[in-house]
Amino acid sequence: FARLNKWFVLPINDHSDVKVPNFSFNFNFFLHGDNKVCASVDVQRHRYIYNLTNKDLERTRSNS
């Protein structure tokens, strides 16, 4: 997983045939009282996020 701002996402490889679920997670923890830790989890769907490789960067350089 990679962190983008407050969200944790799972980037995929553009060259891979395996597609993973496109969910992102946001966790918040806080204290309630003297000894209780509460957590909230926010889950959202998003578009696929891809890992950029050197090959991708070279391809953009050759196109410009």
C-alpha positions as CSV (number, residue, x, y, z in Angstrom):
1,F,0.0,0.0,0.0
2,A,1.0,3.6,-0.6
3,R,-0.1,6.7,1.3
4,L,-1.5,9.6,-0.7
5,N,-2.3,12.4,1.7
6,K,-4.5,10.8,4.4
7,W,-5.5,7.8,2.2
8,F,-3.9,4.4,1.8
9,V,-4.2,2.9,-1.7
10,L,-2.9,-0.1,-3.5
11,P,-1.3,1.0,-6.8
12,I,-1.2,-1.5,-9.6
13,N,1.3,-2.2,-12.3
14,D,0.1,-1.1,-15.8
15,H,1.7,-4.2,-17.4
16,S,0.0,-6.6,-15.1
17,D,-3.1,-8.5,-16.0
18,V,-4.1,-8.9,-12.4
19,K,-6.5,-6.2,-11.2
20,V,-7.0,-5.6,-7.5
21,P,-10.0,-3.9,-5.9
22,N,-9.8,-0.1,-6.2
23,F,-10.5,0.8,-2.6
24,S,-8.8,3.4,-0.5
25,F,-8.8,3.5,3.3
26,N,-8.5,6.3,5.8
27,F,-7.9,5.5,9.5
28,N,-8.5,7.8,12.5
29,F,-7.7,6.9,16.1
30,F,-8.6,8.9,19.2
31,L,-8.8,8.4,22.9
32,H,-12.2,8.1,24.6
33,G,-12.0,8.5,28.4
34,D,-8.9,7.3,30.2
35,N,-8.2,4.0,28.6
36,K,-10.3,3.4,25.5
37,V,-9.0,3.9,22.0
38,C,-11.6,4.3,19.3
39,A,-10.9,4.0,15.6
40,S,-12.9,5.0,12.6
41,V,-12.3,3.6,9.1
42,D,-13.4,5.4,6.0
43,V,-13.4,3.2,2.8
44,Q,-14.0,4.7,-0.7
45,R,-13.8,3.4,-4.2
46,H,-11.5,5.3,-6.6
47,R,-10.0,5.0,-10.1
48,Y,-7.0,2.7,-10.5
49,I,-3.7,4.2,-9.4
50,Y,-0.7,3.0,-11.4
51,N,2.9,2.7,-10.4
52,L,5.1,4.8,-12.7
53,T,8.2,3.0,-14.0
54,N,11.3,4.3,-15.7
55,K,9.9,2.8,-18.9
56,D,6.8,5.1,-18.6
57,L,8.9,8.1,-18.0
58,E,11.1,7.3,-21.1
59,R,7.9,6.9,-23.1
60,T,6.7,10.4,-22.2
61,R,10.1,11.9,-23.0
62,S,10.1,10.4,-26.4
63,N,6.6,11.7,-27.1
64,S,7.4,15.3,-26.2
